[in-house]
Amino acid sequence: MCKSRNENNNQGKESAAGLSSGVIASESLAFRHRLNTLLLVVVVAGMSQGLLLPLLSIMLEDSGVSSDRNGINSAAMYIGIFCTMFFVEKPVMRFGYKKVILAGMILVTCANILFPFTHSLTVWFVLRLLVGVGDSALHYSTQLWIVSSSPANRRGKYISLYGMSYGLGFSLGPLGINLLPFGRAVPFLVSGLFFFIVLLLVVRMKNEIPERPAKGAADQNRFVTTYRLAWFVLIPGLLYGLMEASMNSSFPLYGLRIDLDQHWISLLLMAFGAGGLILQLPLGLWSDRIGRKPVLIGCAAVGSLAFFVIPAAGSNVLLLFLLFAIAGGVIGSFYSLGLAYAADILPRAILPAANVVASIHFSVGSILGPTLGGYGMRYVSVHSIFLFLGAAFLGFALLGFGFRPKNKAESPV
């Protein structure tokens, strides 16, 4: 009888273990499906953003709009991204990740479809603002959803996949410029179609609402502490935004003025993004070995040199292709390396504040990039965009030699 009872207990345990492993397997499968869907959202969002910036700049240039007005109009999307950061958290907390992602995708899709039906700069400015709002909402939601649901021991891997997905989409986006010969509306409609397909996948996902973070007394001074301890590591976000927006908004104008064909402009922008994709993981591993600061300084120095040499390359496409791949490769990881450096030297209690500040810096740089590039090309020199970027990254490299981080404090601030 005892033997029978023991056998029943063993069978019960095996059954419970089997049920538990089945639940874990089911959860793992659900997580992978959600992750793949979210990564597809990021790829398509990156494609849309990578396409809109150069495409709209080229269309305005062909319409005779001056480079400074063109640059100001390009900055509208980043103004939308910047403004959204101040209110996007509340809708996510109230309605959940999925609903905010869907709202962002619908907003971007509708704006994309409306662009080719008007020539009004004012309407385009408003549409770009809406694209910025939608992009910011879906990126915030997808990134937070991936981070909050990822296992701690694989979180870095999944965030890297997120960054690579965006980089892949952003690199492929400019190729849509080659659809212009088929009609003014075709690139926008194709972009909208991709969004619609992925939207159908998102609709089938189960919605989740994030946990509300606990508010402590340190909330009021965590931003001041972040700047005091890590001012240097927050600069990469500003420079990355400056570079990305300048290259995708002002370079197409530069390319047209040195008589490059539109398809070469799109391929050069793709080379810039591809360089970042190729070197992202190696630079991250290298920074783990020798430290973030030397890698950031080295990347800034090499990127600065590449930007300074680009004007001398003229319209030599092969040389430009090489320089763009080098510059994109060393600068493409700037934002993520800056955040990794912040995690190295900041207390864990204020890391969220560092991410918010880095995002704000990225938006500010993205707004300044097209504006300064447009005015520089009109009033200074057609090459001013690259001279300015070269000087900015050289200045950052020099500042690095004077930065002395304090030992990381793990106690809450």
SEVEXDO-877988 format. One record per residue (C-alpha): x negated, y, z negated; residue in three letters. Coordinates in nm, 2 decimals. Layout:
# residues N
ATOM        X        Y        Z    aa
ATOM        X        Y        Z   ALA
...
# end
This chain:
# residues 413
ATOM        X        Y        Z    aa
ATOM     0.00     0.00     0.00   MET
ATOM    -0.29     0.23    -0.09   CYS
ATOM    -0.45     0.14     0.24   LYS
ATOM    -0.13     0.22     0.43   SER
ATOM    -0.11     0.55     0.24   ARG
ATOM    -0.47     0.64     0.32   ASN
ATOM    -0.41     0.55     0.69   GLU
ATOM    -0.11     0.78     0.69   ASN
ATOM    -0.31     1.06     0.53   ASN
ATOM    -0.59     1.02     0.79   ASN
ATOM    -0.33     1.02     1.07   GLN
ATOM    -0.18     1.33     0.92   GLY
ATOM    -0.52     1.50     0.91   LYS
ATOM    -0.60     1.39     1.27   GLU
ATOM    -0.27     1.52     1.38   SER
ATOM    -0.32     1.86     1.20   ALA
ATOM    -0.67     1.88     1.35   ALA
ATOM    -0.54     1.81     1.69   GLY
ATOM    -0.27     2.06     1.65   LEU
ATOM    -0.52     2.32     1.52   SER
ATOM    -0.76     2.26     1.81   SER
ATOM    -0.46     2.28     2.05   GLY
ATOM    -0.36     2.62     1.91   VAL
ATOM    -0.72     2.74     1.94   ILE
ATOM    -0.75     2.62     2.30   ALA
ATOM    -0.42     2.79     2.37   SER
ATOM    -0.53     3.11     2.22   GLU
ATOM    -0.86     3.09     2.40   SER
ATOM    -0.68     3.04     2.73   LEU
ATOM    -0.45     3.33     2.66   ALA
ATOM    -0.75     3.55     2.57   PHE
ATOM    -0.93     3.46     2.90   ARG
ATOM    -0.62     3.53     3.10   HIS
ATOM    -0.57     3.87     2.93   ARG
ATOM    -0.94     3.95     2.97   LEU
ATOM    -0.94     3.87     3.34   ASN
ATOM    -0.63     4.08     3.40   THR
ATOM    -0.78     4.38     3.21   LEU
ATOM    -1.10     4.35     3.40   LEU
ATOM    -0.91     4.36     3.73   LEU
ATOM    -0.73     4.68     3.60   VAL
ATOM    -1.07     4.83     3.54   VAL
ATOM    -1.21     4.73     3.88   VAL
ATOM    -0.91     4.89     4.06   VAL
ATOM    -0.93     5.20     3.84   ALA
ATOM    -1.30     5.23     3.92   GLY
ATOM    -1.23     5.19     4.29   MET
ATOM    -0.96     5.47     4.28   SER
ATOM    -1.19     5.71     4.10   GLN
ATOM    -1.49     5.63     4.32   GLY
ATOM    -1.28     5.69     4.63   LEU
ATOM    -1.09     6.00     4.53   LEU
ATOM    -1.39     6.22     4.44   LEU
ATOM    -1.58     6.20     4.77   PRO
ATOM    -1.27     6.16     4.99   LEU
ATOM    -1.09     6.47     4.86   LEU
ATOM    -1.42     6.67     4.88   SER
ATOM    -1.47     6.57     5.24   ILE
ATOM    -1.10     6.65     5.33   MET
ATOM    -1.13     7.00     5.17   LEU
ATOM    -1.46     7.06     5.34   GLU
ATOM    -1.31     6.97     5.68   ASP
ATOM    -1.02     7.22     5.60   SER
ATOM    -1.27     7.50     5.55   GLY
ATOM    -1.25     7.53     5.17   VAL
ATOM    -1.57     7.68     5.02   SER
ATOM    -1.80     7.45     4.81   SER
ATOM    -1.74     7.64     4.49   ASP
ATOM    -1.35     7.62     4.52   ARG
ATOM    -1.40     7.26     4.62   ASN
ATOM    -1.60     7.19     4.30   GLY
ATOM    -1.35     7.36     4.07   ILE
ATOM    -1.07     7.15     4.23   ASN
ATOM    -1.28     6.83     4.18   SER
ATOM    -1.32     6.91     3.81   ALA
ATOM    -0.94     6.89     3.75   ALA
ATOM    -0.95     6.51     3.71   MET
ATOM    -1.21     6.54     3.43   TYR
ATOM    -1.01     6.81     3.27   ILE
ATOM    -0.72     6.57     3.26   GLY
ATOM    -0.94     6.30     3.11   ILE
ATOM    -1.08     6.54     2.85   PHE
ATOM    -0.73     6.66     2.74   CYS
ATOM    -0.59     6.31     2.72   THR
ATOM    -0.84     6.20     2.45   MET
ATOM    -0.67     6.43     2.20   PHE
ATOM    -0.33     6.25     2.21   PHE
ATOM    -0.37     5.91     2.38   VAL
ATOM    -0.42     5.73     2.05   GLU
ATOM    -0.07     5.79     1.92   LYS
ATOM     0.12     5.64     2.21   PRO
ATOM    -0.10     5.33     2.20   VAL
ATOM    -0.03     5.29     1.82   MET
ATOM     0.34     5.34     1.88   ARG
ATOM     0.41     5.15     2.20   PHE
ATOM     0.12     4.91     2.23   GLY
ATOM    -0.16     4.85     2.48   TYR
ATOM     0.04     4.71     2.77   LYS
ATOM     0.29     4.99     2.79   LYS
ATOM     0.03     5.26     2.79   VAL
ATOM    -0.18     5.08     3.06   ILE
ATOM     0.14     5.05     3.28   LEU
ATOM     0.22     5.42     3.23   ALA
ATOM    -0.14     5.51     3.33   GLY
ATOM    -0.13     5.29     3.64   MET
ATOM     0.20     5.42     3.75   ILE
ATOM     0.09     5.78     3.70   LEU
ATOM    -0.23     5.72     3.91   VAL
ATOM    -0.05     5.53     4.18   THR
ATOM     0.22     5.80     4.23   CYS
ATOM    -0.04     6.08     4.24   ALA
ATOM    -0.25     5.88     4.49   ASN
ATOM     0.04     5.84     4.73   ILE
ATOM     0.13     6.21     4.71   LEU
ATOM    -0.22     6.35     4.80   PHE
ATOM    -0.19     6.31     5.18   PRO
ATOM     0.15     6.48     5.20   PHE
ATOM     0.03     6.83     5.11   THR
ATOM    -0.27     7.07     5.18   HIS
ATOM    -0.20     7.29     4.88   SER
ATOM    -0.50     7.33     4.65   LEU
ATOM    -0.27     7.41     4.36   THR
ATOM    -0.08     7.09     4.41   VAL
ATOM    -0.40     6.89     4.45   TRP
ATOM    -0.53     7.04     4.13   PHE
ATOM    -0.22     6.92     3.94   VAL
ATOM    -0.23     6.58     4.10   LEU
ATOM    -0.60     6.54     4.00   ARG
ATOM    -0.50     6.64     3.65   LEU
ATOM    -0.24     6.36     3.65   LEU
ATOM    -0.49     6.11     3.78   VAL
ATOM    -0.73     6.21     3.50   GLY
ATOM    -0.45     6.16     3.24   VAL
ATOM    -0.36     5.82     3.39   GLY
ATOM    -0.72     5.70     3.42   ASP
ATOM    -0.80     5.81     3.06   SER
ATOM    -0.49     5.63     2.92   ALA
ATOM    -0.55     5.30     3.09   LEU
ATOM    -0.93     5.30     3.02   HIS
ATOM    -0.88     5.38     2.65   TYR
ATOM    -0.62     5.11     2.62   SER
ATOM    -0.81     4.84     2.81   THR
ATOM    -1.14     4.91     2.63   GLN
ATOM    -0.97     4.91     2.28   LEU
ATOM    -0.77     4.60     2.36   TRP
ATOM    -1.09     4.41     2.47   ILE
ATOM    -1.29     4.53     2.17   VAL
ATOM    -1.02     4.45     1.91   SER
ATOM    -0.94     4.10     2.05   SER
ATOM    -1.29     3.98     2.13   SER
ATOM    -1.47     3.74     1.89   PRO
ATOM    -1.74     3.93     1.70   ALA
ATOM    -2.02     3.71     1.84   ASN
ATOM    -1.92     3.77     2.20   ARG
ATOM    -1.80     4.13     2.18   ARG
ATOM    -2.12     4.27     2.34   GLY
ATOM    -2.08     4.03     2.63   LYS
ATOM    -1.72     4.13     2.70   TYR
ATOM    -1.79     4.50     2.67   ILE
ATOM    -2.07     4.45     2.92   SER
ATOM    -1.83     4.29     3.16   LEU
ATOM    -1.60     4.58     3.11   TYR
ATOM    -1.88     4.83     3.21   GLY
ATOM    -1.98     4.61     3.50   MET
ATOM    -1.62     4.59     3.63   SER
ATOM    -1.59     4.96     3.63   TYR
ATOM    -1.93     5.00     3.80   GLY
ATOM    -1.83     4.75     4.06   LEU
ATOM    -1.50     4.93     4.14   GLY
ATOM    -1.67     5.27     4.14   PHE
ATOM    -1.93     5.14     4.38   SER
ATOM    -1.68     4.99     4.62   LEU
ATOM    -1.44     5.29     4.61   GLY
ATOM    -1.64     5.52     4.85   PRO
ATOM    -1.61     5.26     5.12   LEU
ATOM    -1.24     5.37     5.15   GLY
ATOM    -1.37     5.68     5.32   ILE
ATOM    -1.42     5.47     5.63   ASN
ATOM    -1.04     5.42     5.65   LEU
ATOM    -0.98     5.79     5.74   LEU
ATOM    -1.00     5.73     6.12   PRO
ATOM    -0.69     5.51     6.09   PHE
ATOM    -0.49     5.80     5.94   GLY
ATOM    -0.51     6.06     5.66   ARG
ATOM    -0.28     5.86     5.43   ALA
ATOM    -0.44     5.52     5.48   VAL
ATOM    -0.71     5.53     5.21   PRO
ATOM    -0.46     5.66     4.95   PHE
ATOM    -0.20     5.39     5.05   LEU
ATOM    -0.46     5.11     5.03   VAL
ATOM    -0.56     5.23     4.68   SER
ATOM    -0.20     5.25     4.57   GLY
ATOM    -0.15     4.89     4.71   LEU
ATOM    -0.43     4.76     4.49   PHE
ATOM    -0.28     4.93     4.19   PHE
ATOM     0.06     4.78     4.26   PHE
ATOM    -0.08     4.42     4.29   ILE
ATOM    -0.26     4.45     3.96   VAL
ATOM     0.04     4.62     3.80   LEU
ATOM     0.24     4.30     3.87   LEU
ATOM    -0.01     4.10     3.67   LEU
ATOM    -0.01     4.34     3.38   VAL
ATOM     0.37     4.33     3.36   VAL
ATOM     0.35     3.95     3.28   ARG
ATOM     0.11     4.01     2.99   MET
ATOM     0.23     4.00     2.63   LYS
ATOM     0.22     4.34     2.46   ASN
ATOM     0.02     4.40     2.14   GLU
ATOM     0.00     4.69     1.90   ILE
ATOM    -0.33     4.78     1.74   PRO
ATOM    -0.38     4.79     1.36   GLU
ATOM    -0.37     5.13     1.21   ARG
ATOM    -0.71     5.24     1.09   PRO
ATOM    -0.74     5.33     0.72   ALA
ATOM    -0.81     5.70     0.66   LYS
ATOM    -1.08     5.79     0.41   GLY
ATOM    -1.22     6.11     0.27   ALA
ATOM    -1.51     6.09     0.51   ALA
ATOM    -1.29     6.16     0.81   ASP
ATOM    -1.33     6.53     0.78   GLN
ATOM    -1.71     6.54     0.80   ASN
ATOM    -1.80     6.23     1.01   ARG
ATOM    -1.84     6.44     1.33   PHE
ATOM    -2.08     6.68     1.16   VAL
ATOM    -2.28     6.38     1.02   THR
ATOM    -2.28     6.23     1.37   THR
ATOM    -2.44     6.54     1.52   TYR
ATOM    -2.68     6.58     1.24   ARG
ATOM    -2.81     6.22     1.26   LEU
ATOM    -2.78     6.14     1.63   ALA
ATOM    -2.78     6.46     1.84   TRP
ATOM    -3.03     6.31     2.08   PHE
ATOM    -2.83     5.99     2.15   VAL
ATOM    -2.52     6.19     2.22   LEU
ATOM    -2.68     6.38     2.51   ILE
ATOM    -2.68     6.07     2.75   PRO
ATOM    -2.30     6.09     2.77   GLY
ATOM    -2.31     6.45     2.88   LEU
ATOM    -2.58     6.38     3.14   LEU
ATOM    -2.41     6.07     3.27   TYR
ATOM    -2.08     6.26     3.32   GLY
ATOM    -2.28     6.55     3.49   LEU
ATOM    -2.45     6.31     3.72   MET
ATOM    -2.15     6.09     3.81   GLU
ATOM    -1.92     6.38     3.89   ALA
ATOM    -2.19     6.58     4.08   SER
ATOM    -2.29     6.29     4.30   MET
ATOM    -1.93     6.19     4.39   ASN
ATOM    -1.80     6.54     4.43   SER
ATOM    -2.09     6.75     4.55   SER
ATOM    -2.30     6.50     4.74   PHE
ATOM    -2.04     6.44     5.01   PRO
ATOM    -2.06     6.82     5.09   LEU
ATOM    -2.44     6.80     5.08   TYR
ATOM    -2.43     6.51     5.32   GLY
ATOM    -2.20     6.68     5.57   LEU
ATOM    -2.42     6.99     5.56   ARG
ATOM    -2.74     6.79     5.65   ILE
ATOM    -2.54     6.62     5.93   ASP
ATOM    -2.49     6.28     5.77   LEU
ATOM    -2.20     6.07     5.91   ASP
ATOM    -1.92     6.00     5.67   GLN
ATOM    -1.99     5.62     5.67   HIS
ATOM    -2.35     5.69     5.56   TRP
ATOM    -2.22     5.91     5.28   ILE
ATOM    -2.00     5.63     5.15   SER
ATOM    -2.29     5.37     5.18   LEU
ATOM    -2.53     5.60     5.00   LEU
ATOM    -2.28     5.64     4.71   LEU
ATOM    -2.23     5.27     4.70   MET
ATOM    -2.61     5.22     4.68   ALA
ATOM    -2.62     5.46     4.39   PHE
ATOM    -2.36     5.25     4.20   GLY
ATOM    -2.51     4.92     4.31   ALA
ATOM    -2.84     5.02     4.16   GLY
ATOM    -2.67     5.08     3.82   GLY
ATOM    -2.51     4.74     3.84   LEU
ATOM    -2.83     4.56     3.92   ILE
ATOM    -3.04     4.71     3.64   LEU
ATOM    -2.77     4.74     3.37   GLN
ATOM    -2.84     4.41     3.21   LEU
ATOM    -3.22     4.41     3.25   PRO
ATOM    -3.24     4.76     3.10   LEU
ATOM    -3.02     4.65     2.81   GLY
ATOM    -3.24     4.35     2.74   LEU
ATOM    -3.56     4.56     2.77   TRP
ATOM    -3.42     4.81     2.52   SER
ATOM    -3.36     4.52     2.28   ASP
ATOM    -3.73     4.43     2.30   ARG
ATOM    -3.91     4.77     2.30   ILE
ATOM    -3.64     5.00     2.16   GLY
ATOM    -3.37     5.23     2.31   ARG
ATOM    -3.57     5.55     2.29   LYS
ATOM    -3.86     5.45     2.51   PRO
ATOM    -3.62     5.31     2.77   VAL
ATOM    -3.40     5.62     2.77   LEU
ATOM    -3.71     5.85     2.81   ILE
ATOM    -3.85     5.63     3.08   GLY
ATOM    -3.53     5.61     3.27   CYS
ATOM    -3.48     5.99     3.24   ALA
ATOM    -3.83     6.05     3.38   ALA
ATOM    -3.79     5.82     3.67   VAL
ATOM    -3.44     5.95     3.75   GLY
ATOM    -3.57     6.31     3.73   SER
ATOM    -3.84     6.23     3.98   LEU
ATOM    -3.60     6.06     4.22   ALA
ATOM    -3.36     6.36     4.21   PHE
ATOM    -3.65     6.60     4.28   PHE
ATOM    -3.77     6.40     4.58   VAL
ATOM    -3.42     6.36     4.74   ILE
ATOM    -3.42     6.71     4.91   PRO
ATOM    -3.76     6.63     5.06   ALA
ATOM    -3.61     6.31     5.22   ALA
ATOM    -3.39     6.53     5.44   GLY
ATOM    -3.15     6.31     5.65   SER
ATOM    -3.38     6.01     5.65   ASN
ATOM    -3.11     5.75     5.56   VAL
ATOM    -3.35     5.47     5.46   LEU
ATOM    -3.55     5.69     5.23   LEU
ATOM    -3.23     5.83     5.08   LEU
ATOM    -3.09     5.48     5.03   PHE
ATOM    -3.40     5.38     4.84   LEU
ATOM    -3.40     5.70     4.62   LEU
ATOM    -3.03     5.66     4.55   PHE
ATOM    -3.07     5.30     4.44   ALA
ATOM    -3.36     5.40     4.21   ILE
ATOM    -3.18     5.70     4.06   ALA
ATOM    -2.85     5.50     4.02   GLY
ATOM    -3.04     5.20     3.87   GLY
ATOM    -3.22     5.39     3.60   VAL
ATOM    -2.94     5.64     3.52   ILE
ATOM    -2.65     5.40     3.56   GLY
ATOM    -2.69     5.26     3.21   SER
ATOM    -2.74     5.59     3.04   PHE
ATOM    -2.40     5.61     2.87   TYR
ATOM    -2.41     5.25     2.73   SER
ATOM    -2.77     5.28     2.62   LEU
ATOM    -2.68     5.60     2.43   GLY
ATOM    -2.40     5.43     2.25   LEU
ATOM    -2.62     5.13     2.17   ALA
ATOM    -2.89     5.37     2.03   TYR
ATOM    -2.62     5.53     1.82   ALA
ATOM    -2.52     5.19     1.68   ALA
ATOM    -2.89     5.14     1.59   ASP
ATOM    -2.93     5.45     1.38   ILE
ATOM    -2.58     5.55     1.25   LEU
ATOM    -2.39     5.41     0.96   PRO
ATOM    -2.11     5.17     1.07   ARG
ATOM    -1.85     5.39     0.90   ALA
ATOM    -1.91     5.68     1.15   ILE
ATOM    -1.97     5.48     1.47   LEU
ATOM    -1.61     5.54     1.59   PRO
ATOM    -1.68     5.92     1.56   ALA
ATOM    -1.99     5.88     1.77   ALA
ATOM    -1.78     5.71     2.04   ASN
ATOM    -1.53     5.99     2.04   VAL
ATOM    -1.81     6.25     2.06   VAL
ATOM    -1.98     6.06     2.35   ALA
ATOM    -1.65     6.05     2.54   SER
ATOM    -1.60     6.43     2.49   ILE
ATOM    -1.96     6.49     2.61   HIS
ATOM    -1.89     6.27     2.91   PHE
ATOM    -1.58     6.47     3.00   SER
ATOM    -1.76     6.81     2.95   VAL
ATOM    -2.04     6.69     3.18   GLY
ATOM    -1.79     6.57     3.44   SER
ATOM    -1.62     6.91     3.44   ILE
ATOM    -1.94     7.10     3.46   LEU
ATOM    -2.09     6.88     3.74   GLY
ATOM    -1.87     6.96     4.04   PRO
ATOM    -1.83     7.33     3.93   THR
ATOM    -2.21     7.40     3.90   LEU
ATOM    -2.27     7.19     4.21   GLY
ATOM    -2.02     7.39     4.41   GLY
ATOM    -2.15     7.73     4.30   TYR
ATOM    -2.51     7.62     4.34   GLY
ATOM    -2.46     7.50     4.69   MET
ATOM    -2.29     7.83     4.79   ARG
ATOM    -2.50     8.09     4.61   TYR
ATOM    -2.84     7.92     4.54   VAL
ATOM    -2.94     7.64     4.78   SER
ATOM    -2.78     7.34     4.95   VAL
ATOM    -3.04     7.13     4.75   HIS
ATOM    -2.95     7.28     4.41   SER
ATOM    -2.74     6.98     4.30   ILE
ATOM    -3.05     6.76     4.30   PHE
ATOM    -3.29     7.02     4.16   LEU
ATOM    -3.04     7.08     3.87   PHE
ATOM    -3.00     6.71     3.80   LEU
ATOM    -3.38     6.66     3.81   GLY
ATOM    -3.44     6.94     3.57   ALA
ATOM    -3.16     6.82     3.33   ALA
ATOM    -3.30     6.47     3.30   PHE
ATOM    -3.66     6.60     3.27   LEU
ATOM    -3.55     6.82     2.99   GLY
ATOM    -3.39     6.52     2.81   PHE
ATOM    -3.71     6.31     2.85   ALA
ATOM    -3.91     6.59     2.69   LEU
ATOM    -3.66     6.63     2.40   LEU
ATOM    -3.70     6.26     2.33   GLY
ATOM    -4.06     6.30     2.22   PHE
ATOM    -3.94     6.54     1.94   GLY
ATOM    -3.65     6.32     1.81   PHE
ATOM    -3.73     6.13     1.49   ARG
ATOM    -3.43     5.92     1.39   PRO
ATOM    -3.38     5.85     1.02   LYS
ATOM    -3.35     5.50     0.88   ASN
ATOM    -3.00     5.36     0.93   LYS
ATOM    -2.78     5.39     0.63   ALA
ATOM    -2.52     5.12     0.60   GLU
ATOM    -2.32     5.28     0.31   SER
ATOM    -2.01     5.47     0.41   PRO
ATOM    -2.05     5.84     0.46   VAL
# end
